[in-house]
Amino acid sequence: MTRSAWLIVVAAGIGWSAAAGELEKQVSRTVPLAADGRLIVETEKGSLRVSGWDRPEVEIRARIEDQSYFLRDSEAVRETDVKIDASPGSVRVKSDYSRLRGRDWGVLGLFGFVIESPAVHYTIRMPRTAKLKIKDHRSQTEVWDLKSDLEMETYRGSVEAHGLEGAIQFKSYRGQARFKLAGLTRNSRLETYRGDITLALPRDGGFSLETELGRRAGLSSDFRIPTRIHSRYRNDYRGAVNGGGPSLLVKSERGTVRLRRS
């Protein structure tokens, strides 16, 4: 039998047998979290929508969805889970692929198939004054209406955040990030290797800017920046904007950073 014929057999006998199973599943849970607590989310792929509310609890809804392009795989969905560890002061939510990674792919590996792990799509509501920390690989993330600090690290994910009032500590390799702050109230740091970051700030808000930009990085600003430090290898800026205020550190080697007035 030719290799093409074997592929047809594999697809018919293994991949499409998942039609009888479930290609997605739901996880739903609500747990207490103090107004000054902390939510930690660790995920790898899919989407994440987080918004603030005035209840002392976190509502977590997750949809785990098959992402296979050729062989549909309900077993991978069953073996992917969401772990939730909760205490009054801290809640940790994690996409759990541990059972999937220990799986024996058998005949599929012989033909060089790459099995896509399922995506996890989160919708989370949390106390708006609790801190949020996100560790991601390549998800689409949205954050709304938090009056607290946001700490986030992503490899190639995209981020949209609006109505924030706390500090931002953000780091990425690639991808795009857009932040709209109600005000810069505490020291913040934005870092990307070769991604794009846009930060919108109130036009009259004061802050102290410091950059560490490689020669291939770019910075554009609607705000007047008093001092530019030029060297052979770097292209940096320092200065107080609108009289100064909390520090804003911007780092990039090959990315683009935009400071916009809102």
DAGI-V746931 format. One line per field, one symbol per residue. ss: DSSP state (H for helix, E for strand, L for the rest). psi: psi as a letter, one per 40 degrees, with the letter a starting at -180 (. if undefined). burial: I if it has 9 or more other ideal C-beta (glycine too) atoms within 8 Angstrom, else O. A space follows every 50 residues. Layout:
ss=???
psi=???
burial=???
This chain:
ss=LLHHHHHHHHHHHLHHHHHHLLLEEEEEEEEELLLLLEEEEELLEEEEEE EEELLLEEEEEEEEELLLLLLLLHHHHHHLEEEEEEELLEEEEEEELHHH HLLLLLHHHHLLLLLLLLEEEEEEEEELLLEEEEELLEEEEEEELLLLLE EEEELLLEEEEEEELLLEEEEELLLEEEEEELLLLLLEEEEELLLEEEEE ELLLLLEEEEEEEELLLEEEELLLLLEEEELLLEEEEEEEELLLLLEEEE EELLLEEEEEEL
psi=hidddddddddddddeeedeaheiiihhihiihidfahhhhhidibihhh iiieifihhhhihhhhehddhhgdddddehihhhhiidehhhhhhheddd eeihebddddefhhhhiiihhihhhiheeiihhhhidfihhhhhfhfaih hhhidfiihhhifieaihhhhidaaihhhhhdiheihihhhidfahhhhh ihdeiiihhhighideiihiheihhdhhhhideigiiiihhfeiaiihhh hideahhhhih.
burial=OOOOOIIOIIIOOIIIOIOOIOIIOOIOOOIOIIOOIIIIIIIIIIIIII IIOOOOIIOIIIIIIIIIOOIIIIIIIIIIOIOIOIOOOIIIIIIIIOII OOIOOOOIOOIOIOIOIIIIIIOIIIIIIIIIIIIIIIIOIIIIOIIIII IIIIIIIOIIIOOIIIIIIIIIIIIIIIIIIOOIOOOIIIIIIIIIIIII IIOOIIIIIIIIIIOOIOIOOOIOIOOOOOOOOIIIIOIIIIOOIIIIII IIIOIIIIIIOO
